[in-house]
């Protein structure tokens, strides 16, 4: 398959370039982005190449715009609530994030998400951070996610019933609640939806924790595993960090599904730890029990984070 092309044609070159630069940072996009101000050059380009997505400002006449061939046409409107046949309207003076969401939603409707990368062949890793006995795991899980994200596309999911994120990142946006809703829609491209809607904490992508604790308790282990598999197999993410608490149904089944299991458990819960390991050994076998790594306090973090950094270096060498 040849390269896919997105063309931005706007009378304000600075605006078009800023939009292009923002879109180029979206690692899930698989298009070449062109800024062309001359509408006649855009028309000529469309005769020589397939334009998969055209963003064209309404300052150009309808006759000029209609001569351009494109799979999807987005009209950059200077006024709100503009409607024009064959065009998807986009208000010019909203954030690039909102413009991108409109584009992503439209792109996902047809043509097998053509403008997004398909990363099925990449090696994937699912790591579970489990807060045994209700201990704190989120700070470590975020540090591990940030470490992996330095060289790999990494997604962090907080599945605690009462999960919270650092205040600077606890803003409005897509959350686990939304993800569960979309996952239940037949044939919905969950992996692409996550890739295009995730928020960013430095280089780490994340979704907001569930809105209500009851939502987490009602989801079966099979549903969670199906969801994690859909993200791993059909998104840009190479590493999935799952931050788990005790509210999850079928918790041990989810842990057994994961490639890495890191359990946070201090010495004061030694009896709980012993019982947990014994149950995992009986239910899933010695090979699962042996891959569980216990961390008791912050000092234990360093060796795991160093190992993650070394893995990053080995795979990028």
ABEGO torsion letter per residue (X at the ends): XBBBBBBBBBABAAAAAAAAAAAAABAABBBBBBBBABAAAAAAAAAABBBABBBBBAABBAAAAAABBBABBBBBBABBGBBBBGBBBBBAABBAAAAAAAAAAAAAABGGGAABBBAAABBBBBBBBBBBGGBBAAAAAAAAAAAAAAABBBBBBBABAABBBBAAABBBEBBAAAAAAAAABBGBBAAAAAAAABBBBEABBBBBBBABAAAAAABBAAAAAAAAAAAAAABABABBBBBBBAABBGAAAAAAABABBBBBBBAAAAAAAAAAAAAAAAAAEAAAAAABBBBABAAAAAAAAAAAAAAAAAAAX
